Each structure stands twice: as structure tokens, then as C-alpha cells.
Amino acid sequence: MATDNLLGSTVRIRRGWHGGRTGKVIVFDRRTGSFSSYCVIKVQLDGSGEVVKISSDEDLEKLSVQPSGLAV
């Protein structure tokens, strides 16, 4: 997923131990440079509230959040 900033986004984890689970990105920091680069992503899982570290934004799928059906 080539995205500049996922902070606050609802995502589904594609791979790994937590694959298939959804949550909200609470930490997103990516630095790229000529000598070093890194990416720090932390997702707070729906349901349990557990925070997990994701190694790459390629392991995430951004979900579109549907507005709740509020009665008017």
C-alpha cells in the first residue's frame, strides 16, 4: 500500500499472527533517507484493544469506514 500517512485510519492486517484482524492505526512514522530508512506502525485491534506493531504498510489494507445509520 503506497500511502503517505495512515494515522487514524481503519485497517485490516493482511499477514502474520494477527492476519485478518482489523483496528485503528495509532502510530505511523516513516522516514526515508539515502543512508537509512524505517517504518513504525502500531495498530490498536478492534475488540481486545491490544496494540500490535506492524513491520510494513504493505501488510495493511486500508478500509473505508461506513457512516453509522443514525436516525434523523
Protein Blocks (a to p, Z undefined) as FASTA:
>chain_A
ZZfblghiacddfbdjkgoiacddfbdcddddfkbccdddddddehjlpacddfbfklpc
cdddddddddZZ
